[in-house]
């Protein structure tokens, strides 16, 4: 009875779910896509992922030492960022791109703004855009799936998003037998990971469904094949693993719907009318920037006000 009347500050009910547990679930959900990338593009994808993770963890540790903050590398958020950065690169990309991406993701996008939960945008998205705009030739040098098993190591291919590209079949698109960044090609693996995250209640299906659905509908209205719109580019990777970032998306259900529909609109417009073949990264970054405004205008009305 001596502890019955102890008064403490909120929160009074604590959840067993921790940041480390959430990030570990995301890592597990990314493993099917990583396995598919090894099958289609060779073991170099494992090397790239490992280097990216090491660079991101090192940048986080170094930045926190520089800013005299407590180290949080054990929460695994830098590991997830490292995996996502690698997944957004072709398997032929030079390895020196990975530390550059890690610096922009961890130091400039995350730690300069206060660390996890205070970044204004998804760090991996910023890294991909910086690398794409700075090293476009390396970021678009896609390897034909399965070429690593033959002597034709330098065989390159177009992504289905590029103009005049020879489109693979829908089945080939679904299982990942197409050109592109190695972590975004296998729709089957990404869907398996997404279902795992929903079952584990790490993410809500609201943003992925609204994002994918709005992009598909608008691309169809703009004259594109709706199924190819879903399976091509980085739509599934972005919608499931990057548009659902806790700190850069709205907190209310209405806000999440607006956010996802905005992502779908920008993606469809860039794909259909823009100079770039893909618009997922730009769409998510733009809506990340608008998230504070969305939260301001859709916040719940206090009871009695």
PEGIWO-V458833 format. One record per helix or strand of 3 or more residues. SS is the DSSP state (@ for helix, = for strand). FROM is the first residue (numbers start at 0). LEN is the number of residues. If there is no record, write none. Layout:
SS:FROM:LEN
SS:FROM:LEN
This chain:
@:18:23
@:43:23
@:72:3
@:76:11
@:95:18
@:122:12
@:135:4
@:146:3
@:169:6
@:186:13
@:204:17
@:225:6
@:234:8
@:245:3
@:252:21
@:279:19
